[in-house]
Amino acid sequence: MGKKKITVGIIGFGTVGTGTAKILLGNRNILSERTGFDIVLKKVADRDLQRDRGITLPKGVLTPDAKDVVNDPDIHIVVELVGGIHPAKDFILEAVRKKKHVVTANKALLATEGNEIFSEAQKHGVEIGFEASVAGGIPIIKVIREGLVANNMVAIYGIINGTSNYILTKMTEEKVEFSDALKDAQRLGYAEADPTFDIEGIDSAHKLTILSSLAYGIPLSLDRVYKEGITKITSQDIEFASELGYKVKLLAITKATPPIPPLARGGERGVEIEMRVHPTMIPSEYLISKVDGVFNAVYVEGDAVGSTLYYGRGAGDMPTGSAVVADIVDIGRNIVSGGVRRVPWISGGAGTRKIREMEEIESMYYFRFSALDKPGVLSNISGILGNYNISIASVIQKGRRIGGSVPLVVLTHRAKERDVLNAIGEIDNLPVVSDKTLFVRVEGKEE
């Protein structure tokens, strides 16, 4: 008796589509040995049939019409790698309604339209695989859904945008400014001609939306994610951070506040969920602070397992293709065994948990004030901070520029964001402060 076959069709033959096809064809034998079934790539749809992608598909596989994939009755799994919202959403919903399983790397689509897509998949009894939507080749979705399923999630911190991480790494290592580092990233192909999604934290927010929903059982809530990019960070701030023992990273953060007690039984009542993307100072000795260049890393803390860290390539044809094929294999196993929907989409089941407003979060803070070099300036600033219950941990003031402005750097103990915003508003109106204050949130254990 021959092996069972799982038939796959791909829509979108760009970077990730090409990587996926290369793996399915090149590693077909090893996949068959490991799974006990054959994965057959039957169709690949793309409007551009002429471009050389460095791979030769079997005759008759390539087609210009996505409907050839969606409407093929032999195809079990449709892989959507078009990107964007439309027509990708239409392809996925059409496939789902034809009771085909779907694998996608489309984080923007899932973050914005995922609630509808997953609802339709549940209605029609099919699965949506989305491992490739977050952190490329790092299997972080499987980690949260399966490997750490026994845990209440305490917190997740992710470096999940390689472009921003490359820019901040270059600024740190070569002491160049943001604009020069961005140009270098564009020259090397790490940043798009329009880098807005990467440098403003939007891409990270898409991915965080998915992680937070998985970790805490809340609906996909992109509109509730606080988003702040890296464009205001200067090489001077990075140097001051280093002097204080920190590195600057663009972090995607989701956490339960207050933290769920270990092995809580009902102790999670009243917990609120934070979802935020912003530049963050983290202690230089932390492992995640050592993740440089275009690499990604995700730190996950569970109440039972404690601290864990996952590191690897967050983009690229083969790393992301690896994640796509992993989903194809998982769904294929479920089809063969009759265990479809073996792992539910939502891992938590606490859909009523409240999302914390950004003004309510608490953090340590780094402030860089542009202050006139005059006696009494620090006491004026510290007095206002004290009025808002903000306590100073460290101060750095360098240079003497009589009558001019100098940077005054303050690191605080934990404070509430609302108090910080109110204090800065008041400080920026002081006659001795010549420019808007820059502040960066600080994560890590308070000394």
Sequence and secondary structure as in RCSB ss.txt:
>XXXX:A:sequence
MGKKKITVGIIGFGTVGTGTAKILLGNRNILSERTGFDIVLKKVADRDLQRDRGITLPKGVLTPDAKDVVNDPDI
HIVVELVGGIHPAKDFILEAVRKKKHVVTANKALLATEGNEIFSEAQKHGVEIGFEASVAGGIPIIKVIREGLVA
NNMVAIYGIINGTSNYILTKMTEEKVEFSDALKDAQRLGYAEADPTFDIEGIDSAHKLTILSSLAYGIPLSLDRV
YKEGITKITSQDIEFASELGYKVKLLAITKATPPIPPLARGGERGVEIEMRVHPTMIPSEYLISKVDGVFNAVYV
EGDAVGSTLYYGRGAGDMPTGSAVVADIVDIGRNIVSGGVRRVPWISGGAGTRKIREMEEIESMYYFRFSALDKP
GVLSNISGILGNYNISIASVIQKGRRIGGSVPLVVLTHRAKERDVLNAIGEIDNLPVVSDKTLFVRVEGKEE
>XXXX:A:secstr
   EEEEEEEE  SHHHHHHHHHHHHTHHHHHHHHSEEEEEEEEE S  SS  S    TT EES THHHHT TT 
 EEEE   SSTTHHHHHHHHHHTT EEEE  HHHHHHHHHHHHHHHHHHT  EE GGGSSTTS HHHIIIIITTT
S EEEEEEE  HHHHHHHHHHHHH   HHHHHHHHHHTTSS SS HHHHTTHHHHHHHHHHHHHHH     GGGS
EE  STT  HHHHHHHHHTTEEEEEEEEEEEES   TT SSTTTT EEEEEEEEEEEETTSGGGG  TTEEEEEE
EETTTEEEEEEEE SSHHHHHHHHHHHHHHHHHHHHHT TT S S SS  TT EE  GGG EEEEEEEEEEEB T
THHHHHHHHHHHTT  EEEEEE    BTSEEEEEEEE SEEHHHHHHHHHHHTTSTTB S  EEEEE S   
